[in-house]
Amino acid sequence: MPQPNILILMVDQLNGTLFPDGPAGFLSAPNLRRLAGAATRFSTCYTASPLCAPGRASFMSGQLPSHTRVYDNAAEFASDVPTFAHLLRRAGYRTCLTGKMHFVGPDQLHGFEERLTTDIYPADFGWTPDYSKPGERIDWWYHNMGSVKEAGIAEVTNQLEYDDEVTFHAVAKLRDLSRREDARPWCLTVSFTHPHDPYVARRRYWDLYETCAHLDPEVAAIPYDRQCAHSQRLLDACDYKGLDITPDDIRRARRAYFANISYVDDKIGEILGALGDGRMADNTIVVFLSDHGDMLGERGLWFKMNFYEGSARVPLLVKAPGMPVGCIDQPVSTLDVVPTLADLVGVDLAGIAPWIDGESLVPVAAGSAVRGAVPMEYAAEGSIAPLVSLRQGDLKLVLCEADPPQLFDLATDPLELGNVAADPAYAERFAALVRKAWNRWDLARFDAEIRVSQARRHVVYAALRNGTYYPWDFQPLQKASERYMRNHMDLNVLEASKRYPRGE
């Protein structure tokens, strides 16, 4: 049997609690349900960082943001950080990307031999947060509640246009690969921007959820003064007082989000269909995952940027020879994808193993190993100092030098409504998990490194926007810097102008 091919299907902002064992029953997602039925399903997988660029850099490298230095959505992903694309390419694989990966900096390939589309978001330093200005809100690119207030139906949007293109190129590439003109095994990464907000869906998918019983959050909005300190900062960053969000707004937003899962499922069906049509399915490893989740109005929070389950937990499906079909409940991480792929295809991690924060899931799936404590980091907009988290067993610890510690027992409190960090019944386990965190992180040093990075990028960005501007955005033989979202545009204006019909 020749070396297996690899197809990675990545989505954006898909809440992992909706994939307790494949897609939740109420979701219309037949293609993902069929894939799940043939895959190892990791029901409790966490992102390395609940934000696009840091989460994706960590997924690609198997390293936490504190090691990749991709702290936020405008931090450069350095060319000397090996990714799975580098490892596979060194081992003789043909590597290709279509879609979003939110690479920041002049290197827009990071080991991919070929890239078929530009990215949907900017590659420069324009979205750099500033810890020296705590509480500052930057309206032109921060999330706001307009995504919720304006939720509804459209047949054409900025994001739909993008994912339609991503799918077109993925199918075309699979058709090209099916010709077998290149004898090398291949790794194709297909990365969608849906179901990321704005919460706008095509009518045929919207109509699927007319009678959906899950349009209201399970946990109602928590009053601002009872939210944890970080959640308060996120609410302020999202300008939660700027618009009056009604229960109907929330239901529309969630309905559109569910609808866009169905939209992505259709696109994945097209891609898996092309894989099968090319007679390549039997020798192709398929991985499905998301970069992070979405709170979807739970607790009154939206989007991501925190360690609550809706934001930090993601789906992970792996269909591969040597991986059992079934559900694995123990906590794992998107950091584990790199060592797992290396294990499955026999690629040596020598030379980079000391920097890998992930672990192979092959023995975990076989029941012969237990994955260690799962680490997470967050250091971007809405924070004033880095936050870190460990999930081990049923416990989740959250630490930040600016805030009181948090500890949640997900066995007895799956909705994370009670912080038991000060509960005497948890004192011993809390202390042990805190020691484990301090052995991993020096938060003062982490904070200092982030502040230096931010300060440098603010200087560089201001300089590069004066005089002749040379974009870092990937150019697939077209004027990509005028497509999708770039930093000479206002995000609010862009999303509205790209949507048609409007107001439905």
Backbone torsions as a table, in degrees:
resi	resn	phi	psi	omega
1	MET	NA	127.5	178.5
2	PRO	-67.3	166.6	176.7
3	GLN	-53.8	136.2	-179.9
4	PRO	-69.4	145.8	168.8
5	ASN	-76.1	167.1	-179.5
6	ILE	-134.3	126.4	174.2
7	LEU	-117.8	115.9	178.7
8	ILE	-106.3	122.5	179.5
9	LEU	-110.8	111.9	-176.4
10	MET	-117.6	135.2	175.2
11	VAL	-116.2	175.3	-172.0
12	ASP	-122.0	122.0	171.3
13	GLN	70.5	38.2	179.2
14	LEU	-95.2	117.0	-177.3
15	ASN	-64.8	118.5	-175.8
16	GLY	-70.1	-17.7	176.9
17	THR	-68.6	-15.1	176.1
18	LEU	-83.0	-1.2	177.9
19	PHE	-125.9	63.9	-179.4
20	PRO	-67.6	-26.6	177.1
21	ASP	-165.1	67.1	-164.8
22	GLY	84.8	-176.3	-177.3
23	PRO	-60.2	139.9	176.0
24	ALA	-56.0	151.8	-173.4
25	GLY	-57.4	-31.1	-176.0
26	PHE	-81.2	-12.0	-179.1
27	LEU	-80.6	134.0	174.0
28	SER	-86.4	91.3	-175.2
29	ALA	-144.5	65.3	-173.1
30	PRO	-64.1	-33.4	-178.0
31	ASN	-72.0	-42.6	176.2
32	LEU	-68.6	-33.8	177.9
33	ARG	-65.6	-40.1	178.6
34	ARG	-67.5	-41.4	176.9
35	LEU	-62.5	-44.6	180.0
36	ALA	-59.8	-36.7	-179.0
37	GLY	-67.1	-13.4	179.4
38	ALA	-115.4	10.6	-170.6
39	ALA	-123.8	166.4	164.7
40	THR	-79.7	124.3	-174.9
41	ARG	-108.7	116.2	178.9
42	PHE	-96.6	100.3	-170.1
43	SER	-76.3	-15.6	-176.5
44	THR	-129.9	67.5	179.1
45	CYS	-103.6	141.9	-178.9
46	TYR	-120.2	146.7	170.4
47	THR	-70.2	156.4	173.7
48	ALA	-76.2	-24.2	178.6
49	SER	-159.6	127.6	-173.7
50	PRO	-81.1	58.4	175.2
51	LEU	-157.7	152.3	-167.5
52	CYS	-57.1	-66.8	-172.0
53	ALA	-62.6	-48.8	178.5
54	PRO	-64.4	-38.6	178.6
55	GLY	-62.9	-39.5	-177.8
56	ARG	-74.7	-40.2	177.0
57	ALA	-61.4	-38.4	178.9
58	SER	-69.2	-40.9	176.5
59	PHE	-60.2	-41.0	-176.6
60	MET	-74.4	-30.2	-173.9
61	SER	-104.6	-18.6	-173.4
62	GLY	74.2	17.1	-177.2
63	GLN	-123.6	145.9	177.6
64	LEU	-68.6	159.6	177.6
65	PRO	-56.0	-32.3	178.7
66	SER	-64.7	-17.8	177.2
67	HIS	-100.6	-38.6	177.9
68	THR	-76.3	-23.0	-174.4
69	ARG	69.0	15.5	172.2
70	VAL	-91.0	85.6	-172.7
71	TYR	-83.1	-26.6	-172.5
72	ASP	-152.2	-171.3	-174.4
73	ASN	-80.0	6.1	176.5
74	ALA	-134.6	22.4	178.7
75	ALA	-97.1	132.9	-176.0
76	GLU	-64.9	135.5	170.9
77	PHE	-91.1	106.2	-172.3
78	ALA	-68.0	146.5	-177.1
79	SER	-69.9	-15.9	-178.3
80	ASP	-90.9	7.7	176.9
81	VAL	-93.0	112.8	-179.6
82	PRO	-67.1	141.6	177.5
83	THR	-118.5	173.3	175.4
84	PHE	-61.6	-28.6	178.2
85	ALA	-66.4	-40.3	175.3
86	HIS	-63.1	-47.7	-176.5
87	LEU	-61.1	-45.1	-178.8
88	LEU	-69.6	-38.6	-179.5
89	ARG	-66.2	-40.1	176.7
90	ARG	-61.4	-31.8	-179.2
91	ALA	-86.2	4.3	174.8
92	GLY	104.7	7.8	179.7
93	TYR	-83.4	148.6	169.0
94	ARG	-89.3	120.9	-172.2
95	THR	-114.9	135.4	-174.0
96	CYS	-146.1	142.9	177.9
97	LEU	-125.9	132.3	165.1
98	THR	-125.3	125.7	176.9
99	GLY	113.1	-162.6	-172.0
100	LYS	-80.1	137.9	165.3
101	MET	-142.0	-4.3	174.2
102	HIS	52.7	47.1	172.1
103	PHE	-72.9	131.8	175.8
104	VAL	-110.6	130.9	-179.3
105	GLY	118.0	174.6	-176.1
106	PRO	-70.1	-23.5	175.7
107	ASP	-82.0	111.8	-179.2
108	GLN	-111.8	18.5	-179.5
109	LEU	-121.8	-44.5	176.5
110	HIS	49.4	46.9	176.2
111	GLY	101.1	-15.8	176.3
112	PHE	-73.5	130.5	178.6
113	GLU	-72.9	-28.5	-175.2
114	GLU	-144.8	140.5	175.3
115	ARG	-130.6	129.8	-168.4
116	LEU	-97.1	-21.8	-179.5
117	THR	-132.8	161.9	167.5
118	THR	-76.0	176.1	175.9
119	ASP	-88.6	164.0	178.5
120	ILE	-87.0	-17.1	-177.8
121	TYR	-121.0	163.5	-172.9
122	PRO	-69.5	154.8	-179.5
123	ALA	-102.8	2.4	-175.0
124	ASP	-100.8	-169.1	-173.3
125	PHE	-93.7	14.0	-172.1
126	GLY	-65.3	-23.9	-177.0
127	TRP	-99.8	32.5	-178.3
128	THR	-77.6	124.4	173.6
129	PRO	-69.1	176.1	-178.0
130	ASP	-144.0	100.1	179.7
131	TYR	-66.7	-16.9	178.8
132	SER	-77.3	-6.5	178.5
133	LYS	-127.8	67.1	-177.3
134	PRO	-59.6	136.0	179.3
135	GLY	88.1	-10.1	178.9
136	GLU	-65.1	135.0	176.7
137	ARG	-113.3	127.3	-176.7
138	ILE	-106.2	99.0	-166.2
139	ASP	-65.1	-32.4	-170.6
140	TRP	-73.0	-14.2	175.7
141	TRP	-136.9	-10.8	175.8
142	TYR	-67.4	151.7	169.2
143	HIS	-57.4	146.8	168.2
144	ASN	-141.5	172.3	-173.1
145	MET	-78.8	3.3	174.7
146	GLY	-59.8	-30.8	177.4
147	SER	-60.5	-32.3	179.2
148	VAL	-83.2	-46.4	-176.3
149	LYS	-63.5	-35.4	-176.1
150	GLU	-98.0	14.6	-178.7
151	ALA	-61.2	145.4	179.0
152	GLY	163.8	-141.8	-169.4
153	ILE	-113.9	138.7	167.1
154	ALA	-157.4	149.1	178.4
155	GLU	-91.3	-21.9	179.2
156	VAL	-133.2	127.2	173.3
157	THR	-141.2	169.5	174.8
158	ASN	-55.1	-46.2	-174.7
159	GLN	-75.8	-38.2	177.6
160	LEU	-63.6	-40.7	177.6
161	GLU	-59.0	-41.3	-178.3
162	TYR	-65.8	-51.7	-176.3
163	ASP	-69.0	-28.8	172.1
164	ASP	-61.1	-42.5	179.9
165	GLU	-67.4	-42.9	178.4
166	VAL	-56.6	-45.3	-179.3
167	THR	-66.4	-43.3	178.8
168	PHE	-55.0	-47.6	-178.0
169	HIS	-70.3	-34.8	178.1
170	ALA	-64.2	-46.4	179.6
171	VAL	-63.9	-42.8	179.5
172	ALA	-62.7	-39.8	-179.8
173	LYS	-67.2	-41.4	177.9
174	LEU	-64.1	-37.3	176.2
175	ARG	-64.0	-39.5	178.0
176	ASP	-65.9	-43.4	-179.9
177	LEU	-64.0	-31.8	-178.6
178	SER	-64.9	-18.4	177.4
179	ARG	-71.9	-17.5	175.8
180	ARG	56.8	37.7	177.4
181	GLU	-77.0	-17.0	176.9
182	ASP	-115.4	123.1	-174.0
183	ALA	-76.5	-10.7	-177.2
184	ARG	-70.5	147.8	167.5
185	PRO	-65.1	158.4	-175.9
186	TRP	-127.9	156.5	171.1
187	CYS	-128.5	113.4	178.1
188	LEU	-109.8	122.0	176.4
189	THR	-105.3	123.0	-179.9
190	VAL	-115.9	118.4	-171.0
191	SER	-127.4	114.0	-178.0
192	PHE	-90.6	160.0	173.4
193	THR	-96.1	-16.7	175.8
194	HIS	-83.3	155.4	4.8
195	PRO	-89.8	26.2	175.3
196	HIS	-47.2	142.2	174.5
197	ASP	-60.7	160.7	5.5
198	PRO	-63.2	147.6	-175.8
199	TYR	-86.0	79.4	-177.3
200	VAL	-133.9	130.0	-174.0
201	ALA	-134.5	156.1	173.6
202	ARG	-70.3	147.6	-171.5
203	ARG	-58.7	-37.9	-174.9
204	ARG	-64.9	-26.2	176.3
205	TYR	-87.6	-36.9	175.9
206	TRP	-56.8	-42.2	-176.7
207	ASP	-65.8	-20.7	179.1
208	LEU	-64.7	-20.7	-171.9
209	TYR	-116.6	26.0	-179.1
210	GLU	-60.9	-37.5	-177.8
211	THR	-110.3	21.4	-178.2
212	CYS	-61.1	134.0	-178.4
213	ALA	-90.2	9.2	-174.2
214	HIS	-121.3	29.9	-177.2
215	LEU	-85.3	-11.4	174.9
216	ASP	-103.8	138.3	177.0
217	PRO	-59.0	149.0	178.0
218	GLU	-71.1	-34.9	177.9
219	VAL	-111.8	116.0	-179.0
220	ALA	-63.8	163.5	-179.7
221	ALA	-56.3	129.4	176.6
222	ILE	-86.9	132.4	179.2
223	PRO	-53.8	146.7	-175.2
224	TYR	-52.6	-44.1	-175.1
225	ASP	-72.8	-7.9	176.7
226	ARG	-107.1	-0.8	175.9
227	GLN	-76.1	154.2	173.7
228	CYS	-66.5	163.2	-173.2
229	ALA	-59.7	-41.2	-179.2
230	HIS	-67.7	-39.4	177.5
231	SER	-63.2	-37.8	175.8
232	GLN	-60.5	-43.0	179.2
233	ARG	-64.6	-38.6	178.0
234	LEU	-65.5	-40.7	177.3
235	LEU	-61.0	-43.3	178.1
236	ASP	-64.5	-42.9	-179.1
237	ALA	-62.4	-32.8	179.8
238	CYS	-88.6	5.4	178.4
239	ASP	54.2	54.4	-173.0
240	TYR	-64.8	-20.5	177.8
241	LYS	-87.5	-8.0	-173.6
242	GLY	-69.5	-26.3	-179.5
243	LEU	-135.5	147.5	176.5
244	ASP	-85.7	103.9	-177.4
245	ILE	-90.1	118.8	-177.8
246	THR	-95.3	163.6	174.5
247	PRO	-55.8	-34.7	179.1
248	ASP	-68.8	-36.5	175.3
249	ASP	-59.3	-44.0	-179.0
250	ILE	-62.9	-44.1	-179.5
251	ARG	-64.5	-40.2	178.3
252	ARG	-63.5	-42.5	-178.8
253	ALA	-63.8	-45.2	179.8
254	ARG	-66.8	-38.0	179.1
255	ARG	-63.0	-44.2	178.9
256	ALA	-65.3	-37.0	178.0
257	TYR	-62.8	-48.0	177.3
258	PHE	-60.7	-40.1	179.4
259	ALA	-61.2	-38.5	-179.1
260	ASN	-74.2	-22.0	168.9
261	ILE	-64.4	-41.2	177.8
262	SER	-66.4	-37.2	176.1
263	TYR	-60.7	-49.3	179.2
264	VAL	-61.9	-39.2	178.4
265	ASP	-58.4	-41.3	176.9
266	ASP	-61.0	-43.3	-179.7
267	LYS	-64.0	-41.7	177.2
268	ILE	-64.1	-35.9	175.4
269	GLY	-60.6	-41.3	177.3
270	GLU	-60.9	-43.0	-176.9
271	ILE	-69.4	-46.0	178.0
272	LEU	-65.0	-32.5	175.6
273	GLY	-63.3	-42.6	178.5
274	ALA	-66.4	-36.0	176.4
275	LEU	-61.5	-44.8	178.3
276	GLY	-68.1	-41.1	179.1
277	ASP	-60.7	-31.3	179.5
278	GLY	-85.0	7.4	179.1
279	ARG	56.8	40.7	-177.8
280	MET	-117.3	-4.1	-172.4
281	ALA	-64.5	-36.3	-174.4
282	ASP	-69.2	-20.9	-178.0
283	ASN	-119.5	33.8	-179.5
284	THR	-129.8	123.3	170.5
285	ILE	-73.3	132.5	178.2
286	VAL	-118.3	126.7	177.3
287	VAL	-119.8	131.3	175.5
288	PHE	-123.2	130.2	178.8
289	LEU	-160.0	173.7	174.8
290	SER	-122.7	161.8	178.7
291	ASP	-79.1	-31.6	178.9
292	HIS	-169.7	-177.2	-177.2
293	GLY	-106.9	-157.5	179.5
294	ASP	-150.5	130.4	-177.4
295	MET	-69.2	-26.8	173.3
296	LEU	56.0	35.6	176.1
297	GLY	87.0	-6.1	176.9
298	GLU	-61.8	132.0	-178.4
299	ARG	67.5	4.4	-174.1
300	GLY	89.1	6.1	-178.6
301	LEU	-102.0	151.0	177.8
302	TRP	-130.6	166.7	176.3
303	PHE	65.6	-131.5	-172.3
304	LYS	-137.5	-135.1	170.6
305	MET	76.5	14.0	175.6
306	ASN	-143.9	175.1	-175.9
307	PHE	-101.1	8.1	173.2
308	TYR	-64.0	156.3	-172.1
309	GLU	-53.9	-43.4	-177.1
310	GLY	-60.8	-33.1	-178.4
311	SER	-86.6	-41.1	-169.3
312	ALA	-95.1	-22.0	-176.2
313	ARG	-90.6	139.0	-175.5
314	VAL	-135.6	158.3	172.8
315	PRO	-75.1	149.4	171.6
316	LEU	-146.7	117.5	176.0
317	LEU	-121.4	134.7	177.0
318	VAL	-130.5	114.7	175.9
319	LYS	-106.8	110.6	-174.9
320	ALA	-157.4	147.8	170.7
321	PRO	-58.6	135.5	-179.0
322	GLY	91.2	-5.7	176.9
323	MET	-110.8	127.3	-176.7
324	PRO	-72.2	149.4	173.0
325	VAL	-80.4	125.6	-179.0
326	GLY	153.4	180.0	-174.0
327	CYS	-107.1	130.6	176.4
328	ILE	-109.7	121.1	-174.7
329	ASP	-92.6	-19.3	-175.1
330	GLN	-68.5	146.2	-176.9
331	PRO	-62.1	134.2	176.6
332	VAL	-136.1	-175.9	-172.5
333	SER	-140.1	155.3	170.5
334	THR	-65.1	-18.8	173.5
335	LEU	-61.0	-21.8	-174.0
336	ASP	-81.3	-9.2	-175.8
337	VAL	-64.7	-43.7	-178.4
338	VAL	-59.4	-55.6	179.9
339	PRO	-65.9	-27.4	177.6
340	THR	-68.4	-46.2	177.7
341	LEU	-61.6	-42.3	179.4
342	ALA	-60.3	-41.3	178.8
343	ASP	-64.4	-43.6	-175.1
344	LEU	-67.8	-34.8	-176.1
345	VAL	-107.8	5.1	175.3
346	GLY	74.8	31.8	177.8
347	VAL	-90.9	131.9	-177.0
348	ASP	-78.6	129.9	176.2
349	LEU	-89.0	7.7	180.0
350	ALA	-56.7	137.4	-179.5
351	GLY	98.5	-25.0	178.5
352	ILE	-125.7	-7.7	-176.2
353	ALA	-52.4	-38.1	-178.7
354	PRO	-62.1	-21.5	-176.9
355	TRP	-100.0	-4.6	-177.1
356	ILE	-78.5	124.9	178.0
357	ASP	-93.1	-7.8	-179.8
358	GLY	-95.9	173.8	179.2
359	GLU	-134.0	147.5	177.3
360	SER	-63.5	135.6	178.8
361	LEU	-94.4	1.2	178.4
362	VAL	-62.9	-51.7	176.7
363	PRO	-68.7	-29.1	176.8
364	VAL	-63.3	-46.2	179.6
365	ALA	-64.7	-32.1	-179.5
366	ALA	-78.6	-8.6	179.9
367	GLY	82.3	11.4	-178.0
368	SER	-100.4	1.1	179.6
369	ALA	-150.4	154.7	174.0
370	VAL	-114.9	126.5	179.9
371	ARG	-68.3	138.9	179.0
372	GLY	-67.1	-178.1	179.7
373	ALA	-55.5	135.0	-176.0
374	VAL	-89.6	120.4	-178.8
375	PRO	-94.3	149.1	173.3
376	MET	-140.1	153.7	177.7
377	GLU	-138.6	148.7	172.7
378	TYR	-145.3	130.7	-175.7
379	ALA	-151.2	44.9	-175.4
380	ALA	-126.5	-155.0	-174.0
381	GLU	-55.8	142.4	-177.1
382	GLY	88.2	-6.8	175.8
383	SER	-110.9	156.2	176.3
384	ILE	-118.9	-3.9	175.6
385	ALA	-162.5	155.1	-177.1
386	PRO	-63.6	142.3	173.2
387	LEU	-109.5	142.9	177.2
388	VAL	-131.7	157.2	-178.1
389	SER	-146.1	148.0	170.6
390	LEU	-127.4	131.5	170.8
391	ARG	-111.8	118.1	177.0
392	GLN	-135.8	122.8	-175.7
393	GLY	59.5	-128.9	-179.1
394	ASP	-89.3	-5.2	-172.7
395	LEU	-101.0	142.4	173.9
396	LYS	-127.0	122.5	179.7
397	LEU	-105.7	137.4	175.3
398	VAL	-127.8	127.0	-179.5
399	LEU	-127.5	143.3	174.3
400	CYS	-156.9	133.2	-177.4
401	GLU	-64.9	-17.1	-179.8
402	ALA	-90.1	-9.7	-171.1
403	ASP	-133.7	159.9	171.8
404	PRO	-64.7	150.6	178.9
405	PRO	-68.5	156.0	176.0
406	GLN	-126.6	142.3	175.0
407	LEU	-139.3	127.9	179.7
408	PHE	-122.4	137.1	174.2
409	ASP	-101.2	101.9	-173.2
410	LEU	-75.2	-12.1	175.7
411	ALA	-73.9	-42.6	-178.2
412	THR	-98.5	-15.8	-174.7
413	ASP	-140.7	66.8	-175.5
414	PRO	-64.0	-19.8	179.5
415	LEU	-90.7	2.0	175.5
416	GLU	55.7	50.0	-178.3
417	LEU	-96.2	-12.3	-177.2
418	GLY	-129.7	114.6	176.0
419	ASN	-79.0	115.4	-176.1
420	VAL	-105.0	20.3	-178.9
421	ALA	-59.3	-32.0	-178.7
422	ALA	-100.4	6.6	-178.7
423	ASP	-78.8	122.0	-178.9
424	PRO	-56.1	-29.0	-179.3
425	ALA	-65.3	-20.9	-178.6
426	TYR	-107.9	5.1	-170.8
427	ALA	-55.2	-46.9	-176.0
428	GLU	-67.5	-45.7	-179.6
429	ARG	-68.4	-36.7	177.0
430	PHE	-61.3	-48.2	-178.6
431	ALA	-61.9	-40.5	-179.5
432	ALA	-65.3	-39.7	-179.8
433	LEU	-71.1	-37.1	176.8
434	VAL	-63.6	-42.9	177.6
435	ARG	-59.5	-40.8	178.8
436	LYS	-63.1	-39.2	177.9
437	ALA	-65.2	-44.5	-178.9
438	TRP	-66.4	-29.8	176.0
439	ASN	-68.4	-26.3	-180.0
440	ARG	-89.7	-41.7	-170.6
441	TRP	-119.6	141.6	163.9
442	ASP	-109.7	95.6	-171.1
443	LEU	-65.7	-33.1	178.3
444	ALA	-64.9	-43.0	178.3
445	ARG	-67.3	-42.6	177.6
446	PHE	-56.5	-47.7	179.7
447	ASP	-60.2	-44.2	-179.3
448	ALA	-63.3	-41.1	179.7
449	GLU	-64.6	-38.6	178.7
450	ILE	-64.9	-44.3	-179.0
451	ARG	-63.6	-39.0	176.7
452	VAL	-63.9	-45.1	179.3
453	SER	-59.5	-47.2	179.8
454	GLN	-60.1	-47.0	-177.1
455	ALA	-61.2	-43.6	179.3
456	ARG	-63.0	-43.3	-177.2
457	ARG	-67.5	-34.6	177.1
458	HIS	-62.7	-38.7	178.0
459	VAL	-66.8	-47.6	-176.8
460	VAL	-64.4	-43.5	-177.6
461	TYR	-63.1	-45.1	179.7
462	ALA	-60.9	-38.2	179.7
463	ALA	-68.1	-45.8	-174.7
464	LEU	-71.3	-16.9	176.7
465	ARG	-88.5	-1.7	172.8
466	ASN	-96.8	141.7	-179.5
467	GLY	73.3	-153.2	-178.3
468	THR	-65.8	128.1	-178.1
469	TYR	-101.7	122.5	175.9
470	TYR	-109.6	110.9	-175.6
471	PRO	-74.2	146.0	172.7
472	TRP	-89.2	-10.3	-177.0
473	ASP	-56.6	139.3	-179.2
474	PHE	-64.6	133.5	-175.2
475	GLN	-112.3	96.7	178.4
476	PRO	-83.7	60.6	178.1
477	LEU	56.7	40.2	174.3
478	GLN	-156.0	169.1	-176.4
479	LYS	-80.9	75.5	-171.9
480	ALA	-66.8	-26.7	-176.4
481	SER	-71.3	-8.5	174.5
482	GLU	-105.1	7.1	-178.8
483	ARG	-109.9	150.9	177.5
484	TYR	56.1	-135.0	-173.4
485	MET	-108.8	127.4	175.7
486	ARG	-133.4	165.4	-170.7
487	ASN	-83.4	6.4	167.9
488	HIS	-97.7	11.2	179.5
489	MET	-115.9	155.0	171.1
490	ASP	-93.1	120.5	-175.2
491	LEU	-57.0	-39.3	-178.1
492	ASN	-64.2	-44.2	179.7
493	VAL	-66.5	-42.6	-177.5
494	LEU	-58.3	-51.0	-175.5
495	GLU	-61.9	-39.4	179.7
496	ALA	-67.6	-42.2	-175.7
497	SER	-70.4	-26.1	-178.4
498	LYS	-87.1	-4.4	-176.5
499	ARG	-97.1	133.9	175.7
500	TYR	-159.9	134.0	-6.8
501	PRO	-63.9	160.8	-179.8
502	ARG	-108.5	150.5	170.1
503	GLY	84.6	2.4	179.1
504	GLU	-83.9	NA	NA
